[in-house]
Amino acid sequence: MYGETRALTAQHDAPDPHDWPAVNAWRKRLRPELIERRLAVGLAHRRAQGEAAKRRLQASFDLRRWPVLGIYWPFRGEIDVRDIAIAHIEAGGQVALPVVVEKAAPVEFRRWTPDTPMERGVWDIPIPSIRDVVAPDALLVPLLGFDGACYRLGYGGGYYDRTLAASAPRPFCIGIGYEHLRLDSIRPQPHDIPMDAIVTDVSSATRAPSGQTD
């Protein structure tokens, strides 16, 4: 797995991290390949990887400590965490989904249950149609790519970074994804906000205040 991922980053001649235009162009080239690599895994195997990641998540964190849990609607092969969300609701917690209200702005989180009426939002992703806005205590965040310093590579919209930058207090953020999409580095920029922890099908790491991972 590591060999495949290193080859993927090397073929793009990873740029100087201080050269933001070059980093931005590199990320744009990398994203479609990461999506392709994720979807290239057979559905049964991808589901098995997702189940392994969710078991590791539940073994690593007691999600009941966070009354309001922000999740995501699975998209393009992302790990489906809706079963975890339903269990959280059944345990007395609340769950919320992100909604893009305005481009280049923070998202808002609307409360969700399996019975919530839904409509189509940005990228045709289902969102709650009832505007019951809540502030999550923790977020489960999908990973397209990630690195060992708990930095996340998403689809390039910057919505999570803007949302976290505007949040006070900031929710505890757990990135969840596939180990074979690990990168040596996403070449983080000043606007990139790392996850507090990352969980995959084979590993988990928590970011210490120093920026190191445990």
C-alpha positions as CSV (number, residue, x, y, z in Angstrom):
1,M,0.0,0.0,0.0
2,Y,2.7,2.5,1.0
3,G,4.6,1.8,-2.2
4,E,1.6,2.5,-4.4
5,T,0.8,5.8,-2.6
6,R,4.4,7.0,-2.7
7,A,4.5,6.3,-6.5
8,L,1.3,8.3,-6.9
9,T,2.8,11.4,-5.2
10,A,6.2,11.1,-6.9
11,Q,4.8,11.1,-10.4
12,H,3.4,14.5,-9.7
13,D,6.8,16.0,-8.7
14,A,5.5,17.2,-5.3
15,P,6.3,20.9,-5.2
16,D,8.0,23.2,-2.7
17,P,5.5,23.5,0.2
18,H,6.2,27.3,0.3
19,D,5.1,27.7,-3.3
20,W,1.3,27.9,-2.9
21,P,0.4,28.2,-6.6
22,A,2.5,25.1,-7.3
23,V,0.9,23.2,-4.4
24,N,-2.6,24.2,-5.5
25,A,-1.9,22.9,-9.0
26,W,-0.4,19.7,-7.7
27,R,-3.4,19.1,-5.5
28,K,-5.7,19.6,-8.5
29,R,-3.9,16.9,-10.4
30,L,-3.8,14.6,-7.4
31,R,-7.5,14.7,-6.5
32,P,-9.0,12.9,-9.5
33,E,-6.4,10.1,-9.2
34,L,-7.2,9.6,-5.5
35,I,-10.9,9.4,-6.4
36,E,-10.1,6.9,-9.2
37,R,-8.0,4.9,-6.8
38,R,-10.7,4.8,-4.2
39,L,-13.4,3.7,-6.6
40,A,-11.1,1.1,-8.3
41,V,-11.3,-1.0,-5.2
42,G,-14.1,-3.6,-5.6
43,L,-17.3,-2.7,-3.8
44,A,-17.2,-5.7,-1.4
45,H,-13.6,-5.0,-0.5
46,R,-14.2,-1.3,-0.1
47,R,-17.1,-2.0,2.2
48,A,-14.9,-4.4,4.3
49,Q,-12.3,-1.7,4.6
50,G,-15.0,0.8,5.7
51,E,-16.3,-1.7,8.3
52,A,-12.7,-2.1,9.6
53,A,-12.3,1.6,9.9
54,K,-15.6,2.0,11.8
55,R,-14.6,-0.7,14.2
56,R,-11.3,1.0,14.8
57,L,-13.1,4.4,15.3
58,Q,-15.5,2.9,17.9
59,A,-12.6,1.2,19.7
60,S,-10.6,4.4,19.8
61,F,-13.3,6.9,20.8
62,D,-16.4,6.8,23.0
63,L,-18.6,9.0,20.7
64,R,-21.2,9.3,23.5
65,R,-18.9,11.9,25.1
66,W,-20.0,14.3,22.3
67,P,-23.7,15.1,22.5
68,V,-23.9,16.5,19.0
69,L,-22.1,14.5,16.3
70,G,-21.5,16.0,12.9
71,I,-21.3,13.4,10.1
72,Y,-21.5,13.5,6.3
73,W,-23.5,11.8,3.6
74,P,-21.3,9.3,1.8
75,F,-20.1,10.4,-1.7
76,R,-17.8,8.9,-4.3
77,G,-16.9,5.8,-2.3
78,E,-16.5,7.5,1.1
79,I,-16.9,5.4,4.2
80,D,-20.6,5.2,5.2
81,V,-20.9,6.2,8.8
82,R,-24.7,6.5,8.9
83,D,-25.0,3.3,11.0
84,I,-22.7,4.9,13.6
85,A,-24.9,8.0,13.5
86,I,-28.0,6.0,14.1
87,A,-26.4,4.2,17.1
88,H,-25.5,7.7,18.4
89,I,-29.1,8.8,18.2
90,E,-30.3,5.7,19.8
91,A,-27.9,6.3,22.7
92,G,-29.5,9.7,23.3
93,G,-27.2,11.9,21.1
94,Q,-28.0,14.2,18.2
95,V,-26.5,14.0,14.7
96,A,-26.1,16.7,12.1
97,L,-25.2,16.9,8.4
98,P,-23.3,19.8,6.7
99,V,-25.1,22.1,4.4
100,V,-23.5,24.5,2.0
101,V,-25.6,27.7,2.3
102,E,-23.2,30.0,0.5
103,K,-20.1,29.4,-1.6
104,A,-16.8,30.3,-0.1
105,A,-18.4,30.4,3.4
106,P,-18.6,28.1,6.4
107,V,-21.2,25.4,6.2
108,E,-24.1,25.1,8.7
109,F,-25.0,21.8,10.4
110,R,-28.6,20.7,10.3
111,R,-30.0,18.1,12.7
112,W,-30.6,14.8,11.0
113,T,-32.4,11.5,11.9
114,P,-33.4,8.7,9.6
115,D,-36.9,10.2,9.4
116,T,-35.7,13.7,8.4
117,P,-37.1,15.0,5.1
118,M,-34.2,15.4,2.6
119,E,-33.5,17.4,-0.5
120,R,-30.6,17.7,-2.9
121,G,-27.8,20.1,-2.1
122,V,-24.5,21.0,-3.7
123,W,-23.0,18.2,-5.8
124,D,-26.5,16.6,-5.6
125,I,-25.7,15.3,-2.1
126,P,-28.8,14.8,0.1
127,I,-29.2,17.4,2.9
128,P,-31.9,18.0,5.6
129,S,-34.7,20.2,4.1
130,I,-35.7,21.4,7.6
131,R,-33.3,24.1,8.8
132,D,-32.8,22.9,12.4
133,V,-29.2,24.3,12.9
134,V,-27.0,22.8,15.7
135,A,-23.4,23.2,16.7
136,P,-21.5,19.8,16.6
137,D,-19.3,18.9,19.5
138,A,-17.3,16.5,17.2
139,L,-17.1,15.9,13.5
140,L,-16.6,12.7,11.5
141,V,-14.9,14.1,8.4
142,P,-14.4,12.1,5.1
143,L,-10.8,11.9,3.8
144,L,-9.9,11.9,0.2
145,G,-6.2,11.9,1.0
146,F,-4.3,12.5,4.3
147,D,-0.9,12.5,5.8
148,G,0.9,11.4,9.0
149,A,0.5,14.9,10.5
150,C,-3.3,14.5,10.4
151,Y,-3.7,17.0,7.5
152,R,-6.7,16.2,5.2
153,L,-6.9,16.6,1.5
154,G,-10.5,17.1,0.4
155,Y,-12.2,18.1,-2.8
156,G,-10.8,21.6,-2.9
157,G,-13.8,23.6,-1.8
158,G,-12.3,24.6,1.5
159,Y,-15.6,24.3,3.4
160,Y,-14.3,22.4,6.4
161,D,-11.3,24.7,6.8
162,R,-13.5,27.8,6.8
163,T,-16.0,26.2,9.1
164,L,-13.4,25.1,11.6
165,A,-11.7,28.5,11.5
166,A,-15.0,30.2,12.3
167,S,-16.1,27.8,15.0
168,A,-15.7,28.7,18.7
169,P,-15.3,26.4,20.4
170,R,-13.9,24.2,17.7
171,P,-15.4,20.7,17.4
172,F,-13.1,17.7,17.8
173,C,-12.4,16.5,14.3
174,I,-11.9,12.9,13.4
175,G,-10.9,12.2,9.8
176,I,-12.0,8.7,8.5
177,G,-10.7,7.2,5.3
178,Y,-8.7,4.4,3.6
179,E,-5.1,3.6,4.5
180,H,-4.1,3.1,0.8
181,L,-4.8,6.8,0.2
182,R,-2.2,8.0,2.7
183,L,0.2,10.6,1.3
184,D,3.7,11.4,2.4
185,S,2.4,15.0,2.9
186,I,-0.4,17.2,1.6
187,R,2.1,20.1,1.6
188,P,-0.1,22.0,4.2
189,Q,-0.6,25.7,3.8
190,P,-1.5,28.3,6.4
191,H,-5.2,27.9,5.8
192,D,-5.2,24.1,6.2
193,I,-6.5,23.0,9.6
194,P,-5.4,19.5,10.6
195,M,-7.7,16.9,12.0
196,D,-7.5,16.1,15.7
197,A,-7.4,12.4,14.9
198,I,-7.4,10.2,11.8
199,V,-8.8,6.7,11.6
200,T,-8.4,4.3,8.7
201,D,-9.0,0.6,8.1
202,V,-5.6,-0.3,9.5
203,S,-4.4,2.6,11.7
204,S,-5.4,5.5,13.9
205,A,-3.5,8.5,15.1
206,T,-4.3,11.5,17.4
207,R,-2.5,14.8,16.9
208,A,-0.8,16.1,20.0
209,P,-0.7,19.9,20.7
210,S,2.9,19.9,19.4
211,G,1.7,18.8,16.0
212,Q,3.1,15.3,16.4
213,T,0.9,12.2,16.2
214,D,0.5,9.5,18.8
